[in-house]
């Protein structure tokens, strides 16, 4: 007679409404039950109720593990210490995924690092996405996270769909709402020069620039008057194809990336990238400079993006094809199963033995 299956571990994710979180689990791994904290799922950002110590004290019976990913920048160290205390007082476990060692939404990192100084030592379990990030966590805090790769972002049914060749080649930069880690103008200037060089050499290249409409408004907090003027002048001269628009929904974002041959990440700092993972799903080559541990996530082309000559050479390599840069549905499906099993094992370990456990953790194959 088979042994009875253990009860599922009840996991509360923060944030809950996120594609990354959805793809950490798999129906083939039924040992995890994802629960909700009642945070609204509607448009706009809403602070997670589960980050409130009082909420945890009132609802601890509803979950076993709180798995924190991101969205805690607005808290203070004192508030996070109160949250950890509430979790441990009620016998609940905290798992932290260290997505960002450098927060891409912030120009200075001191305040964010102070939050990690609370969470990393106190978490019962630690996860990160790459070996390099795990090593940096160990160097800073003396704890080695488990390494579990980023799962697919696009729906599996659309991963690895065939792509048609096009002319001209389209190289895209999405500026969104001018996030703090962007170095937009030097990268755009390099791209325009590199595209002209390649076009003159017989490989027609178009530079597409997308930006959210709010970023071009003078009253917007991160408005950049010099960049705005440059964009309008470059568009009028035909040097770039400028698209001013509102945010893409998921389907629009996928189509946008399928319409590019190369997506340029104009990042000055950061740690990991979900955008890179989506490009991998869709077969769009990524060009970036050495930032964080993107190079350990997926194959990409690296170059000094402020150097037009280096960018031209990088685009030639990208157009020639980057081995391994395009995922298949089979690969991503198998990886998702590994990711789900790794998370279930971690949750069961922290529930069975609450309290931070230092040491080296296994690496899950990408």
Secondary structure, DSSP 8 states (H G I E B T S, - for coil): --------EEEEEES-S-HHHHTT--TT-TTEEEE------SSS----GGGSHHHHHHHGGG-SEEEE-S--TTS-HHHHHHHHHHHHHTT-EEEEEE--SS-TT-S--HHHHHHHHHHHHH-SEEEESSHHHHHHHHHHHS---EE-----SS-GGGTT------SSEEEEEE-TTT-TTB-HHHHHHHHHHHHHHHHHTT--EEEEEEEEGGGGSTTSTT--HHHHHHHHHHHHTTSSEEEEE----HHHHHHHHHT-SEEEE-BSS-S--HHHHHHHHHT-EEEE-S-TTHHHHS--EE--TT-HHHHHHHHHHHHH--TT-S--HHHHHHHHHHHHHHHHHHHHHHHHT-S---S---B---
